[in-house]
Amino acid sequence: MIPVTLKPEPENFDTDVRQRGHAWLGEKGIALTKAPPKASILPTYWRCSNKQLWEAYFGVCAYLAIYFEWVTGASSTDHFIAKSRHAGDAYEWNNYRLCCMGANRNKTKFDDVLDPFSLAPDTFILNLVTGCIKANPAHGPAVGAAVKKTIRRLTLNSPEHKAMRAKHFSWYVRNKDACLLKELSPFVWNEAKRQGLL
């Protein structure tokens, strides 16, 4: 995981998503800052902005820091503050994180995942050969504990995730195309650069 900068909301977001969501909540008597009776009852107006979210973040998953194509159907909108906690945040652009379906399923409603929007650089570090990630000890034990929780929650050190990152670096070693590595696997690129291997 690497820091992600919040992108401006699309011009039509307020009318297509926020206002519609707030109007529905008002009709049902659900306060914006309160939990809805069930998150599943909320109208999925945010889906109107799914493609715009993918485009705004250049197809890079906020949690895995890998590029994925829109046509794969793997894109999803994660509500960083869960819909089940604050109904109004279901319709706020700054609460959305572009992510792959697998990462979204793992995170679900939990709040023990570090936010890519407020992440310090080099919080996560990577063994480029094994693909294993861990906390950067330079950030101290409290951040280290939060990193470990994030890794556990998102299964970032599963055999599949480690193999993916190691494969991305091996592609670079074979082809020496740093620009392509940066586009396809920004976390691996960032770590290769930090370690002086580009």
Residue pairs with C-beta under 8 A, 6 or more apart in sequence:
1 62
1 63
1 64
1 65
1 114
1 116
1 119
1 123
1 124
1 150
1 156
1 187
2 65
2 116
2 119
2 121
2 124
2 186
2 187
2 190
3 116
3 117
3 119
3 120
3 121
4 57
4 60
4 62
4 97
4 116
4 117
4 119
5 117
6 94
6 117
7 56
7 57
8 56
9 93
9 94
10 49
10 52
10 56
10 93
13 49
13 52
13 93
16 45
16 48
16 49
17 45
17 46
17 48
17 49
17 91
17 93
18 91
18 92
18 93
20 43
20 45
20 91
21 42
21 43
21 45
21 46
21 88
21 90
21 91
22 32
22 88
22 91
24 42
24 43
24 45
25 31
25 32
25 36
25 87
25 88
30 36
30 37
30 87
31 87
31 88
32 86
32 87
32 88
32 89
33 86
33 87
33 88
34 86
34 87
35 84
35 85
35 86
35 87
36 42
36 83
36 84
36 87
38 84
39 82
39 83
39 84
39 90
39 109
42 83
42 87
42 90
45 91
46 77
46 79
46 90
46 91
46 96
47 77
49 77
49 93
49 96
50 75
50 76
50 77
51 70
53 75
53 77
53 96
53 98
54 70
54 75
54 98
56 98
57 98
58 67
58 183
59 67
59 68
59 69
59 70
59 75
59 98
60 66
60 67
60 98
60 186
61 67
61 68
61 98
61 99
61 100
61 103
62 78
62 97
62 98
62 99
62 116
63 78
63 97
63 99
63 100
63 103
63 107
63 113
63 116
63 154
63 156
64 99
64 100
64 103
64 154
64 156
64 161
64 187
65 185
65 186
65 187
65 188
65 190
66 100
66 164
66 168
66 184
66 185
66 186
66 187
67 183
67 184
67 185
67 186
68 74
68 75
68 100
74 100
74 101
74 102
75 98
75 100
75 101
76 99
76 100
76 101
76 104
77 96
77 97
77 98
77 99
77 104
78 96
78 97
78 98
78 99
78 103
78 104
78 107
79 89
79 90
79 95
79 96
79 97
80 95
80 96
80 97
80 115
80 117
81 89
81 95
81 111
82 108
82 109
82 110
82 111
83 89
83 90
83 109
84 109
85 109
85 111
89 95
94 117
97 115
97 116
97 117
99 107
103 154
106 153
106 154
106 155
107 113
107 153
107 154
110 153
112 146
112 149
112 150
112 153
113 149
113 150
113 153
113 154
114 123
114 146
114 147
114 150
120 139
120 143
122 136
122 138
122 139
122 190
122 194
123 135
123 136
123 139
123 143
123 147
124 133
124 134
124 135
124 136
124 147
124 151
124 187
125 133
125 134
125 135
125 136
125 191
125 194
126 132
126 133
126 165
126 187
126 188
126 191
127 133
127 134
128 165
128 166
128 169
128 188
128 191
128 192
128 195
128 197
129 166
129 169
130 162
130 166
131 161
131 162
131 163
131 164
131 165
131 166
131 167
131 169
132 157
132 162
133 151
133 156
133 157
133 165
134 147
134 151
135 143
135 144
135 147
135 148
136 143
136 144
136 147
137 144
139 147
150 156
151 157
155 161
165 185
165 187
165 188
168 181
168 184
168 185
168 188
169 181
169 185
169 188
169 192
171 180
171 181
172 178
172 180
172 181
172 188
172 189
172 192
172 198
178 189
178 192
178 198
181 188
181 189
181 192
182 189
189 198
192 198
